Amino acid sequence: MVLSTTGSRGAAVDAIVRNLPLSAHAAEQVRSLLLGATTGTASLGLLGVVGLVYAASGVMAAFRVALNRAWDVEQARPFLKGKLIDLALVLLVAVLGLGSLTLTVVAGGSDQLVGLPGWATETLGLVVPFGVVSATVLFLYRVVPAAQVRVREIWQAAAAAAVLVVAASTCLRSTCGASVTTTRSTARWAQ
């Protein structure tokens, strides 16, 4: 938790403890443990964010090097230019992650908010991720390697990646949905 004021930190801890099925004594122990773990961490928050961005840029550098090898690039970009591309990719991943989360929440309530029928929501739930993943892979394969890559050389890979991601997402969603239903049924049975 990265909360700078004691009141907001306490409110967040209370919200967590309130939603846990614990006895009063256990709830107080968890509350004191969480408050103890988050006390004095505000200065570490900035250091943690810097470390996270540095590590993520290292992952993107590995991805960039791998794509350069895949395209048989002999002369890579200069270090500083490559690092700037890595940081831009970290930012892109953050934006896409937040956008995906936003679209998931909106799509989950869109049939009530906009009045879309269920089939339209399901279709959007497949088409939008397919388009986003395809565009992302095309962008990555086109921009990241230090080679001139044409879209006609990579569109099949982008489409295949999008199909795999949408299929995995659909399977995960149906598996998690079944798990939630089973958990609710088990909880009702146990009472």
Backbone bond lengths (Angstrom), bond angles and torsions (degrees), N, CA, C in turn:
res aa  C-N    CA-C-N  psi(-1)  N-CA   C-N-CA  omega(-1)  CA-C   N-CA-C  phi
1 M - - - 1.446 - - 1.519 108.54 -
2 V 1.309 115.13 132.21 1.456 120.24 177.38 1.516 106.82 -115.02
3 L 1.315 116.24 83.35 1.452 122.09 179.36 1.513 107.83 -125.05
4 S 1.334 116.74 131.03 1.453 119.09 -171.93 1.522 113.18 -88.81
5 T 1.317 118.98 -24.14 1.459 119.27 -177.85 1.514 110.17 -104.31
6 T 1.316 114.18 147.36 1.464 120.04 -178.68 1.524 110.63 -64.00
7 G 1.337 117.56 -37.58 1.468 120.97 -179.56 1.513 112.45 -62.75
8 S 1.326 117.13 -45.59 1.463 119.38 -179.86 1.517 111.18 -69.44
9 R 1.343 117.20 -35.21 1.464 121.07 176.92 1.531 109.59 -64.51
10 G 1.338 116.51 -44.62 1.462 120.74 178.66 1.517 111.78 -63.90
11 A 1.335 117.31 -39.10 1.463 120.51 178.60 1.523 110.83 -65.42
12 A 1.339 116.81 -39.43 1.467 120.16 178.88 1.522 110.54 -66.24
13 V 1.339 116.61 -42.90 1.462 120.28 178.79 1.524 110.43 -64.18
14 D 1.347 116.59 -42.39 1.469 119.61 177.86 1.523 111.68 -60.75
15 A 1.329 116.79 -39.87 1.473 120.33 179.29 1.521 110.74 -64.42
16 I 1.319 117.04 -38.99 1.467 120.39 178.92 1.517 110.05 -66.67
17 V 1.319 116.73 -49.27 1.467 121.10 -176.99 1.530 110.81 -64.63
18 R 1.320 116.86 -37.79 1.465 121.20 -179.29 1.531 111.76 -62.00
19 N 1.330 116.93 -30.61 1.464 120.69 -177.53 1.520 113.80 -92.37
20 L 1.322 117.41 4.28 1.457 121.28 176.96 1.524 109.47 -98.49
21 P 1.321 117.70 137.15 1.474 119.78 179.70 1.533 110.71 -80.25
22 L 1.350 115.78 79.20 1.452 120.99 -176.19 1.518 110.98 -123.04
23 S 1.333 115.94 155.70 1.456 119.99 172.51 1.525 107.89 -70.77
24 A 1.317 117.22 168.05 1.465 120.98 -178.07 1.528 110.76 -61.02
25 H 1.320 117.32 -42.13 1.465 121.16 -179.71 1.534 110.54 -65.66
26 A 1.327 117.60 -45.75 1.469 121.26 179.99 1.525 110.43 -65.82
27 A 1.333 116.93 -38.18 1.468 120.61 179.02 1.522 110.41 -62.43
28 E 1.331 117.46 -40.74 1.463 120.66 178.95 1.523 111.36 -67.05
29 Q 1.336 116.84 -36.79 1.464 119.95 177.34 1.529 111.19 -65.43
30 V 1.333 116.70 -44.53 1.470 120.64 178.94 1.521 109.64 -63.99
31 R 1.334 117.01 -41.48 1.464 121.13 179.82 1.524 110.66 -60.75
32 S 1.339 117.67 -47.33 1.463 119.78 -178.97 1.532 110.84 -67.71
33 L 1.321 117.39 -34.17 1.463 120.84 177.31 1.524 110.86 -64.52
34 L 1.342 116.79 -45.87 1.468 120.34 -179.99 1.523 111.45 -66.67
35 L 1.326 117.35 -41.83 1.464 119.52 178.56 1.527 110.87 -65.10
36 G 1.324 117.62 -39.05 1.464 120.71 177.68 1.518 112.24 -65.44
37 A 1.316 115.58 -36.37 1.469 119.60 -178.76 1.522 112.04 -73.17
38 T 1.335 117.56 -25.00 1.468 119.68 -176.56 1.513 113.48 -101.29
39 T 1.314 118.71 -4.19 1.456 121.20 -179.97 1.532 110.04 -73.06
40 G 1.325 115.16 131.53 1.463 120.05 176.69 1.513 114.74 73.95
41 T 1.313 118.27 21.27 1.464 120.00 -177.75 1.519 113.43 -100.94
42 A 1.328 118.16 1.12 1.472 119.66 -177.16 1.520 111.43 -60.16
43 S 1.335 117.68 -41.03 1.466 119.76 -179.70 1.521 111.18 -70.10
44 L 1.333 117.18 -28.66 1.455 120.09 178.21 1.531 111.83 -76.00
45 G 1.328 117.32 -19.88 1.462 121.06 -179.55 1.512 112.61 -60.20
46 L 1.330 116.51 -46.41 1.463 120.90 179.60 1.525 110.75 -65.79
47 L 1.320 115.78 -42.68 1.458 120.07 177.82 1.534 110.19 -62.45
48 G 1.316 116.71 -39.06 1.467 120.94 177.99 1.516 112.52 -64.55
49 V 1.334 116.46 -40.57 1.469 120.39 178.46 1.525 110.31 -65.04
50 V 1.328 116.73 -42.81 1.469 120.23 178.46 1.527 110.04 -62.35
51 G 1.329 116.64 -44.17 1.468 120.41 178.10 1.518 111.90 -62.83
52 L 1.326 116.56 -39.85 1.461 121.08 178.90 1.528 111.19 -63.91
53 V 1.320 116.87 -44.55 1.473 120.32 179.17 1.526 110.41 -65.24
54 Y 1.332 117.04 -40.56 1.467 120.18 178.67 1.536 110.81 -62.99
55 A 1.328 116.62 -45.19 1.471 119.86 179.65 1.523 110.84 -65.47
56 A 1.324 116.73 -41.46 1.469 119.84 179.24 1.525 110.80 -64.59
57 S 1.322 117.50 -37.50 1.472 119.10 178.20 1.525 110.19 -67.59
58 G 1.331 117.53 -30.06 1.467 120.56 174.60 1.513 111.82 -65.47
59 V 1.334 116.20 -39.21 1.468 120.38 176.35 1.523 109.67 -63.84
60 M 1.321 116.67 -43.30 1.461 119.92 179.19 1.529 111.06 -65.95
61 A 1.328 117.68 -34.33 1.470 120.45 176.66 1.520 110.15 -63.77
62 A 1.325 116.86 -41.49 1.470 120.07 177.39 1.523 110.26 -62.66
63 F 1.317 116.74 -40.27 1.465 121.74 177.83 1.530 110.13 -63.56
64 R 1.333 116.68 -42.90 1.463 121.44 179.50 1.526 111.21 -63.74
65 V 1.323 116.54 -43.89 1.470 121.03 178.82 1.527 110.23 -63.63
66 A 1.335 116.96 -41.40 1.467 120.63 179.60 1.523 111.16 -63.63
67 L 1.334 117.16 -42.47 1.468 119.29 177.78 1.526 111.38 -66.38
68 N 1.324 117.26 -36.44 1.467 119.42 176.53 1.526 110.84 -63.23
69 R 1.325 116.46 -39.59 1.477 118.96 177.39 1.519 110.75 -67.79
70 A 1.322 117.13 -39.79 1.463 120.53 -179.52 1.526 111.35 -62.71
71 W 1.324 117.01 -33.83 1.460 120.96 -179.92 1.529 111.89 -95.71
72 D 1.330 117.49 12.17 1.465 122.60 178.66 1.520 113.29 53.35
73 V 1.337 115.29 45.59 1.461 120.80 177.94 1.520 108.28 -80.06
74 E 1.322 115.62 124.05 1.462 119.76 -179.44 1.522 111.55 -90.74
75 Q 1.303 117.79 -36.01 1.460 122.31 -178.70 1.527 108.12 -112.43
76 A 1.329 116.72 102.81 1.456 121.90 178.88 1.524 110.10 -75.88
77 R 1.315 116.11 168.87 1.460 121.22 177.63 1.527 109.86 -67.74
78 P 1.331 117.23 157.64 1.467 120.13 174.51 1.539 110.35 -60.22
79 F 1.324 115.75 155.87 1.470 121.67 -173.90 1.525 111.96 -54.54
80 L 1.328 118.17 -50.58 1.466 121.25 -175.66 1.521 111.44 -63.83
81 K 1.317 117.26 -42.98 1.466 120.89 178.57 1.529 109.99 -64.33
82 G 1.322 117.53 -40.84 1.461 121.06 177.13 1.515 111.89 -63.14
83 K 1.349 117.07 -41.04 1.468 121.24 179.38 1.522 110.58 -66.36
84 L 1.322 117.82 -36.87 1.465 120.65 176.59 1.531 110.64 -64.59
85 I 1.323 116.46 -39.96 1.467 119.96 176.25 1.522 109.71 -63.76
86 D 1.335 117.61 -40.86 1.467 121.09 178.27 1.531 111.11 -60.23
87 L 1.322 116.98 -45.47 1.469 120.64 179.37 1.522 111.35 -65.84
88 A 1.332 117.05 -38.18 1.467 120.31 176.57 1.530 110.59 -63.63
89 L 1.326 116.79 -37.62 1.467 120.30 178.12 1.525 111.16 -67.70
90 V 1.325 117.65 -37.48 1.466 120.70 175.82 1.526 109.34 -61.32
91 L 1.319 116.63 -44.41 1.462 120.65 177.88 1.529 110.75 -62.53
92 L 1.317 116.76 -42.27 1.463 121.41 178.35 1.528 111.04 -60.50
93 V 1.316 117.16 -44.60 1.464 120.84 179.47 1.528 110.02 -63.14
94 A 1.332 117.43 -40.70 1.465 120.67 178.51 1.525 111.12 -63.02
95 V 1.326 116.29 -44.39 1.472 120.43 179.67 1.527 110.33 -65.17
96 L 1.341 116.88 -43.81 1.463 119.63 178.96 1.527 111.36 -64.87
97 G 1.322 117.15 -37.82 1.461 120.01 177.62 1.513 112.16 -63.87
98 L 1.329 116.57 -45.74 1.464 119.87 177.68 1.523 111.40 -66.27
99 G 1.329 116.39 -38.87 1.463 119.91 177.07 1.517 111.76 -64.08
100 S 1.310 116.28 -40.94 1.463 120.43 178.02 1.512 111.26 -63.67
101 L 1.325 116.15 -43.54 1.462 120.34 177.89 1.521 110.64 -61.83
102 T 1.322 116.91 -43.64 1.462 121.32 179.07 1.521 110.96 -62.40
103 L 1.339 116.49 -46.33 1.466 119.63 179.52 1.525 111.67 -63.56
104 T 1.325 117.06 -36.45 1.461 120.41 178.74 1.511 110.66 -63.91
105 V 1.326 117.04 -44.26 1.461 120.74 179.53 1.521 110.46 -66.45
106 V 1.336 116.77 -44.27 1.467 120.55 -179.89 1.528 110.55 -64.59
107 A 1.325 116.99 -43.30 1.464 120.28 -179.81 1.523 110.88 -65.39
108 G 1.326 117.12 -34.15 1.455 120.31 179.24 1.510 112.47 -65.22
109 G 1.320 117.66 -31.38 1.460 120.25 179.86 1.506 113.90 -111.56
110 S 1.334 117.36 7.61 1.466 119.40 -174.82 1.510 113.36 -67.88
111 D 1.332 118.15 -31.68 1.456 118.18 -179.33 1.527 110.61 -66.45
112 Q 1.348 117.58 -30.44 1.456 119.25 176.65 1.531 111.25 -83.04
113 L 1.353 117.37 -37.90 1.456 120.68 -176.23 1.519 113.14 -74.73
114 V 1.317 116.60 -46.49 1.458 121.24 -173.26 1.517 112.02 -100.36
115 G 1.302 117.12 -17.50 1.451 120.87 -178.30 1.515 112.89 83.97
116 L 1.335 117.82 24.40 1.453 120.80 178.46 1.523 109.64 -74.73
117 P 1.320 116.98 140.71 1.464 118.48 173.86 1.525 110.73 -68.32
118 G 1.319 117.10 160.45 1.460 122.75 -176.77 1.513 113.32 -56.76
119 W 1.346 117.66 -40.44 1.463 120.02 -178.65 1.526 111.23 -65.25
120 A 1.348 116.95 -33.72 1.468 119.76 179.48 1.524 110.35 -68.89
121 T 1.324 116.26 -39.71 1.457 120.34 177.63 1.523 110.71 -64.18
122 E 1.339 116.32 -43.04 1.472 120.11 178.43 1.528 111.26 -63.43
123 T 1.332 116.69 -41.60 1.463 120.96 179.33 1.522 110.65 -63.38
124 L 1.338 116.14 -44.99 1.463 119.42 177.17 1.522 111.04 -62.41
125 G 1.331 116.37 -34.69 1.456 121.16 179.02 1.515 112.78 -66.58
126 L 1.323 118.19 -17.44 1.471 122.03 176.15 1.528 112.09 -101.21
127 V 1.326 116.53 -42.08 1.464 121.00 -174.13 1.533 111.78 -72.03
128 V 1.328 117.15 -44.51 1.460 119.77 -177.40 1.535 111.43 -63.56
129 P 1.353 119.36 -49.22 1.470 117.46 176.82 1.527 113.08 -60.75
130 F 1.336 117.26 -37.56 1.459 120.33 178.06 1.532 109.84 -59.60
131 G 1.321 117.02 -45.98 1.462 121.03 179.90 1.513 112.78 -65.48
132 V 1.340 116.25 -41.24 1.462 119.86 -178.74 1.531 110.65 -67.14
133 V 1.324 116.87 -44.97 1.474 119.87 -179.63 1.526 110.15 -65.95
134 S 1.327 117.67 -43.06 1.473 120.41 178.46 1.524 110.90 -59.31
135 A 1.324 116.40 -47.57 1.464 120.32 -179.54 1.528 111.09 -64.06
136 T 1.321 116.89 -39.25 1.465 120.51 -179.75 1.522 111.12 -65.39
137 V 1.326 117.25 -46.05 1.471 120.12 -179.93 1.521 110.45 -65.39
138 L 1.337 117.32 -42.01 1.464 119.69 176.40 1.528 110.75 -58.75
139 F 1.326 116.10 -44.67 1.458 120.59 179.32 1.526 110.96 -61.14
140 L 1.337 116.16 -48.60 1.463 119.95 -177.95 1.520 111.94 -62.04
141 Y 1.324 117.10 -46.00 1.459 120.25 -178.96 1.520 112.29 -70.13
142 R 1.305 116.97 -24.07 1.468 120.82 -178.50 1.525 111.59 -85.88
143 V 1.348 117.19 -37.45 1.463 121.14 -170.87 1.524 113.55 -99.69
144 V 1.326 117.83 -38.47 1.465 120.73 -170.17 1.525 113.58 -68.89
145 P 1.328 120.18 -49.58 1.473 117.19 -179.10 1.526 111.02 -68.94
146 A 1.322 115.86 150.19 1.464 120.98 178.30 1.521 109.36 -84.72
147 A 1.316 116.16 42.80 1.460 122.24 179.15 1.524 108.06 -130.99
148 Q 1.306 115.94 156.86 1.460 120.65 176.03 1.535 108.59 -84.97
149 V 1.311 116.29 101.60 1.461 121.74 -177.92 1.522 107.90 -106.95
150 R 1.322 115.90 129.44 1.468 121.05 179.31 1.523 110.01 -92.06
151 V 1.320 115.53 147.82 1.463 121.21 -177.13 1.527 110.37 -60.56
152 R 1.309 118.44 -36.04 1.463 119.77 -178.59 1.528 112.11 -65.13
153 E 1.340 117.20 -18.19 1.458 121.04 177.40 1.529 112.82 -84.57
154 I 1.314 117.09 -17.92 1.464 119.30 -172.04 1.521 114.99 -123.84
155 W 1.318 119.75 -5.49 1.464 119.59 -174.48 1.526 112.00 -64.98
156 Q 1.337 117.95 -31.86 1.467 119.37 178.48 1.530 110.92 -65.86
157 A 1.323 116.52 -41.04 1.468 120.06 177.85 1.519 110.64 -64.45
158 A 1.321 117.13 -38.29 1.464 120.61 178.62 1.525 110.57 -65.46
159 A 1.323 117.01 -43.52 1.467 120.55 179.19 1.524 110.79 -65.46
160 A 1.334 117.50 -41.52 1.470 120.65 178.95 1.524 110.85 -64.08
161 A 1.317 117.12 -42.73 1.467 120.29 177.95 1.519 110.64 -62.63
162 A 1.318 117.08 -41.22 1.464 120.72 179.73 1.524 111.06 -65.01
163 V 1.325 117.52 -41.98 1.468 120.39 178.10 1.526 109.96 -61.75
164 L 1.322 117.11 -44.76 1.466 120.42 -179.90 1.525 111.99 -63.98
165 V 1.316 117.44 -42.53 1.467 120.24 -179.79 1.523 110.73 -66.53
166 V 1.318 117.98 -43.99 1.466 120.72 179.87 1.531 110.12 -65.85
167 A 1.337 118.02 -40.52 1.470 120.67 178.13 1.526 110.83 -64.11
168 A 1.330 117.45 -45.11 1.465 120.50 178.95 1.521 110.65 -64.01
169 S 1.315 117.02 -41.16 1.464 121.15 178.70 1.521 111.35 -63.04
170 T 1.330 116.58 -42.28 1.464 120.83 179.45 1.526 110.60 -65.29
171 C 1.316 117.20 -43.16 1.469 120.70 177.75 1.523 110.96 -63.13
172 L 1.316 116.92 -43.39 1.457 121.03 179.70 1.523 110.75 -64.08
173 R 1.325 116.00 -42.80 1.462 120.15 179.23 1.521 111.26 -61.56
174 S 1.329 117.15 -43.86 1.464 119.48 -179.55 1.520 110.71 -69.92
175 T 1.329 117.93 -36.04 1.463 121.01 177.52 1.518 110.74 -67.10
176 C 1.330 117.25 -44.88 1.471 120.43 179.48 1.522 110.36 -66.75
177 G 1.316 117.25 -37.72 1.469 120.23 177.90 1.516 111.05 -62.29
178 A 1.339 116.80 -42.19 1.459 120.32 177.49 1.515 110.50 -66.34
179 S 1.322 117.01 -37.20 1.463 120.99 179.29 1.516 111.11 -65.33
180 V 1.344 117.11 -42.40 1.462 120.58 179.21 1.517 110.00 -64.44
181 T 1.341 117.60 -42.59 1.460 121.01 179.08 1.518 110.74 -62.58
182 T 1.330 117.55 -43.42 1.459 121.83 178.86 1.524 110.81 -63.61
183 T 1.332 117.04 -42.13 1.459 121.04 179.57 1.520 110.84 -63.19
184 R 1.333 117.60 -42.53 1.460 120.43 178.59 1.523 110.83 -64.56
185 S 1.324 117.19 -41.39 1.461 120.87 179.16 1.509 110.19 -64.36
186 T 1.321 117.59 -42.50 1.453 121.82 179.91 1.527 110.76 -65.13
187 A 1.318 116.63 -40.53 1.462 120.66 179.11 1.520 110.90 -64.02
188 R 1.344 117.77 -40.58 1.467 120.79 178.15 1.523 110.01 -66.61
189 W 1.329 117.30 -38.70 1.454 121.64 -179.54 1.523 111.16 -66.89
190 A 1.346 116.52 -38.30 1.467 120.87 -177.69 1.514 112.08 -69.60
191 Q 1.327 117.75 -24.38 1.463 120.05 -179.60 1.471 108.57 -76.51
